[in-house]
Each structure stands twice: as structure tokens, then as C-alpha cells.
Amino acid sequence: MSAPAMQDRITSLLEVLDQDVRHLEDTLSRLELLRSLLIKRENPALETLLEDIRRQADVYQANEQKRQQLRCALAADLGCAEAELTLSKLQDELRGGSGSEALPDRQAALAERQARLRTLAAQLKREHALTVLLVRDCLRLNRFLLQAFFPSSGRGGTTYSPTGAARPETGSLRMSMQL
């Protein structure tokens, strides 16, 4: 492996990691906006946000593919399996481990990106959990409201008349048309 080729790949990897940081930051802001729109019940804005999320997921796939290609090439350069190559291992290699040329400036940049990604991933995990709790509460409230406005005659299945005759569930709700 030549040092300039390795430096070029690591520079490309740093660019990909910067894209990952931006993607995680955008995802965090979208989760916050999603919670806000759920609370306000702004359905048109929710639909727009969901379309934007789908569009961004498609765009981010290109970054994922580029990262995998770089990981494969760097693993081949370092003589290790692709599954074994992590940012930590790459930093060790750049410090001069395993006989490769020391590149401390690249190692420091990788360490900075890795720390930022860890922080953002922890925030994303917390925000995701909060969003899941909010969605569950909304679901529970909606079920409660549906049950309050449209009570069912049971949980389904067979019901019984006052005389004990079995009556199968009709599947339709009966409502009085009188006021």
C-alpha cells in the first residue's frame, strides 16, 4: 500500500464520516419536529415530514455504499478482513501499529469523528426512545377515544342473549339515530 493512496482513502473516509455526522444531526432535528407535529396534530405537515424522511433515506444510501467501498479497500490495504476493520483499529494502524506508516494527523481526525458519532448515536437512541413513548401514548389515547365514542359489545367472538342463546358478533356497530 502506498502512503498517498492510503491518505486519499482516509480523506474520503473522513468526508463520509462528516456526512454521517450531518445525517445524524438532521435525524435528531427531524425526530424533534416529528414529536412537535404529533403533539400539535398537524397532519399535512406530518405527511410532508414523512415524505422528506423517505427522500433523505434514499439519498443517504449512496453515502452508506461509499463507506462500505472505502472500508473494503482500507481492509485490503491493511491486510485484514473487512469485518475486523473498525475506526479504532484504523486509528491504531495510523499511530504506527502493525508496521504501517504513522499518520497522526489523520488518526486525530478519525478520533474526533468517532467521538462525535458516538455522542450523536447516544443522543439519537435517547430521542428515538422518547419518540416511541410519545407515539405509544398517542396510540393509547386514540384507542381510548375510539372506545369512548364507539363502544363495542365485547372483544369479539360469540355473545349471548338474555335467554342464553349464542349470537355471533356481527362486526358492525349499532347507533341510535334519535337525538
Stockholm file with secondary structure:
# STOCKHOLM 1.0

chainA/1-179         MSAPAMQDRITSLLEVLDQDVRHLEDTLSRLELLRSLLIKRENPALETLLEDIRRQADVYQANEQKRQQLRCALAADLGCAEAELTLSKLQDELRGGSGSEALPDRQAALAERQARLRTLAAQLKREHALTVLLVRDCLRLNRFLLQAFFPSSGRGGTTYSPTGAARPETGSLRMSMQL
#=GR chainA/1-179 SS CCHHHHHHHHHHHHHHHHHHHHHHHHHHHHHHHHHHHHHHTCHHHHHHHHHHHHHHHHHHHHHHHHHHHHHHHHHHHHTSCGGGCCHHHHHHHHTTGGGCCCCHHHHHHHHHHHHHHHHHHHHHHHHHHHHHHHHHHHHHHHHHHHHHHSCCSSSSSEEECTTCCEEECCSCCCCCCCC
#=GC SS_cons         CCHHHHHHHHHHHHHHHHHHHHHHHHHHHHHHHHHHHHHHTCHHHHHHHHHHHHHHHHHHHHHHHHHHHHHHHHHHHHTSCGGGCCHHHHHHHHTTGGGCCCCHHHHHHHHHHHHHHHHHHHHHHHHHHHHHHHHHHHHHHHHHHHHHHSCCSSSSSEEECTTCCEEECCSCCCCCCCC
//
